[in-house]
Amino acid sequence: MHLYQNQTLKIYNSLSGEKELFTPIHEGHVGMYVCGPTVYSNVHLGNCRTFMSFDMIYRYIKHLEYKVRYIRNITDAGHLTDDGNVDNDRFVKQSRLEKLEPMEVVQKYTVDFHKVLEMFNLLPPNIEPTATGHILEQIEITQKLIETGFAYESNGSVYFDVLEYNKRGLNYGELSNRNIDELLANTRDLDGQDEKRNAADFALWKKASPAHIMRWSSPWGDGFPGWHLECTAMSTKYLGQTFDIHGGGMDLKFPHHECEIAQGKACNGTSPVNYWMHANMLTMNGQRMSKSTGNYILPMELFHGNNDFFEKAFHPSVVRFCFLQAHYRSILDISNEGMLASEKGYNRLMEALSDLTAIQPAATSTFDVNVWKQTCYDAMNDDFNSPILIAQLFEGVRYTNLMKDGKESLNPTDFDVFKKTMFAFVHDILGLQDKNEMATNNDKLEGVVNMLIGMRNEARANKNWGLSDEIRDKLLELGIQLKDGKEGTTFSL
């Protein structure tokens, strides 16, 4: 029997506005898609909170012994700031600003994204598809939508017809609770609107101007896909026409996810997703984070302490602990005082886990460990309520301290259950790492690499270039890059 068969998981579905019993389409298997980053700039802290929330969700579903296929895409083309002027392509604008090719911009910020998420200890998805790797699929969907009358070509661009969609008894606006008449009335007057039949229609394919760098051939001429289309193409390719969970930030509910629902229903005649999940925003010092106001910080600036908002640097695991102290659907505000408090809580938790390894079981048990264990599962089964889980883990910290002082005890069987539960929820589900253990491991790694650098220097002095190159190349395969300079050889991870 699998663990999920003994637990009752409920998920808040943004589509219904209610917590619903989770029942996957295929028993024992879960298909999960999360909208990934648009890689034209450094990943910001708010995005990290969203991806961290779904990492925690992914970890718990896996812990319940479901077989999960987790897809998180990379948007590397087609992200316009509006459906009008193609000069508002974020990749093209950034490539001009940095004087780089668009795909150089993509590579630079994809590497940054992965580096930051690795520091936060996020598990990688099973598949990480890119928009540019699925152009053909997006063209095929667009052709099908034209053939079925849900889309139309206009001056080399293709738009989804939202009025036609609603005329056929479907409901554009069902996820965000928007009325089609209000949408038509409130749509801004943008460049390119004269190409549309209705103001609320959205782009499936955009005609590329002669100066537009990112372009692909299509039946309608050279162009590039609309932003909303890529997720429909990639999610259906890897998870099917209907799958279990679709996640993303609250800001994606409209228009992005609304458009995905319309595209899926129009193309395949079925609702694409059973459970829509949305993570809420991150604020700092009570205000929305924004570059324009200066109330803004990058993850690396928080890790290294080079900012004007926090009095010290904070380890990624401390930041992760801080984020998980709030429910994923709640707005989280971070501040210097809040981060300091989170650091104290994190240290208490790690200290208790360290103490737990030294405690010996007793002959008898003085408290019911299975009741406490189930409260941890109950918290996560209630729409992944991480703050309630953390409260129960601190109850476990209290028990640990009492056992350490000889005021409570557990027999060997119960102690094993207690210890495994604490470690599983802290490390495997919340994804928290012990920064002290990590520092020790990093010191050991540095010592080994420096030893290899010494061996390489000796090989170079003896003109043994083959061994020198082999050491360099083997380290690079492990993600360790050597840099030779006037002051000697250094390395970076």
Secondary structure by P-SEA (a helix, b strand, c coil): ccccccbbbbbbccccccccccccccccbbbbbbbcccccccccaaaaaaaaaaaaaaaaaaaaccccbbbbbbbccccccccccccccaaaaaaaaacccaaaaaaaaaaaaaaaaaaaccccccccccccccaaaaaaaaaaaaaaccccccccbbbbbaaaaaaacccccccccccaaaaaaaccccccccccccccccccbbbbcccccbbbbccccbbbbcaaaaaaaaaaacccccccbbbbcccccccaaaaaaaaaaaacccccccbbbbbbbbbcccccccccccccccaaaaaacccccccccccaaaaaaaaacccccbbbbbcaaaaaaaaaaaaaaaaaaaaaaaccccccccccaaaaaaaaaaaaacccaaaaaaaaaaaaaaaaaaaaaccccccaaaaaaaaaaaaaaaccccccccaaaaaaaaaaaaaaaaaaaaaaaaaaaacaaaaaaaaaaaaaaacbbbbbccccccccc
